């Protein structure tokens, strides 16, 4: 009886462990992580802006891991005052429309078209569904 118990421990138990290990592998695909969160770094901006003046907003997107397949997008919404936001010398963005970003470091130009305080939010997202929000508020310098 003791010999049968020893044989069970040496042969059957490892076979059962291998069997359960193989059953736990339900796919043949290797799981690759594609979701890399990112952070936004923003250079300081002035607190005041005069009507028809332009403020430069410098933003950089930083990821802890480098991934060449990441694409970034931007949209904004202005809820106080009036102004335009644009990327370099391109046409101004329309509120709530999604635009592709060409680089991870870029400059936005905000031009005031109002003599009152102005507030707007910028959302930057990637093709993995990650999204970060930036809020900007300028007091009137007029």
N, C-alpha and C positions, 0 to 999 in steps of 0.2 A: 504494500500500500504506500509505503514511504517512497518507493521508487517511482510509482505512478505520479505522486504529488510533485516530486522533483522534476520529472519529465514535463508535467503540466507547466511548471514555473519557467522552465528553460525553453520550451517550444511553443506552447499554445498561447501563453501570455504575450510574447513579442509579436506573434502573428495577429492576435486580436488588436494590439496597439497599432500595428501597421494598417490593418483593415479600417479602423476608426479614423486614422489620420488621412487615409486616401478618401474616405467618405466626406471628410470635412472640406476637401478641396472641390468645390462645386463648379468652378470654371477653369478653363485653360488659359485665360487671359491674365496678363500681368497688369496689376493695377498701378497706373502711373498718375502721380499727382499733377494736376494742371491748374489748380486753384491757388494762386499765390497772392495773398493780400498785399496792398500797397499803402504807402503813406504819402501825404502831400506836405511839402515844405513851401512856405510863402514868405517872401521878403516883406519887411514892414512897408506899409503904405501910409500916406498922409491921412490925417483925421478930417481935414477940410478940403473942399473943392469949390472953385468958383464956376459960375455958369460959363459954358463953352470951353472950359479947361479940360485937360486930359491928364489922367493918372495912369502910370505904368504899374502893372501888377505882375511880378515875377513868380512863377510857380515851377516847382520841380517835382516829378513823380519818382518816388524811391521804393524799390522792392528789396526785400532782404535777400532774395535769390534772383539771379539773372535768368530771364526766360525770353527768348527771341520771338515767341509766338503771341505775345501780349499786344493787344490793340487798345487804344484809349479813345474816349469820347467825352465831349463836353456839352453841357446845356446850362442855361441860366434863366432866372426869373426875377424881374424887378418888381418889388411890391411897394416902394415909397419913392416919390420923385420921378424924374425922367432922365434917361441917358442912354448911351449906346455902349455895347461891349463888342470888341472885335479882336481878332488874332492878327497881329502885325498890321500889314496894309491890305488885308482882305476886307470883304464887305462885312458890315456889322452883323452880329448874330441876331436871329429872331428869337424872342423868348420861347422857352420850352421846346425848341427844335434841337435835335441831336446832331452834333458835328464831330467828325473824326479829328483827332489831334495828330499832328505830324511828328512830334518830338516829345521826349519825356521832360525836357526843360524848355519852357516857352514863356512868352510875355503876352499879356492881355492888355489892351488899351481901353480904359473906360473914359468916355467923354460925357461931361455933365451937360444936360439940356434943361436945367431947372435951377431956380433960385431958392429951393427948399432943401431940407435934408433928403438924402437918397440912400436907399437900402436895396441890396439885391443878394441873391444866393447863386453860387456856382456849384454844379454837380459834375464831378469827374468820375467816369465809370470805365470798366474794362470789359473785355469780351467774355469774362468768366462770371459776370454778374456782381462783382464788387463795386461799391460806390462810396465816394466820400463827398461831403458837403463843406463848402466854404461860405462864410457870411461876411459881407462887406457893408460898412455903413460910413457915409461921408456927411459931415455937417456942411451947411452952406457957408462959403467964405464971402458972400456978397452982403 
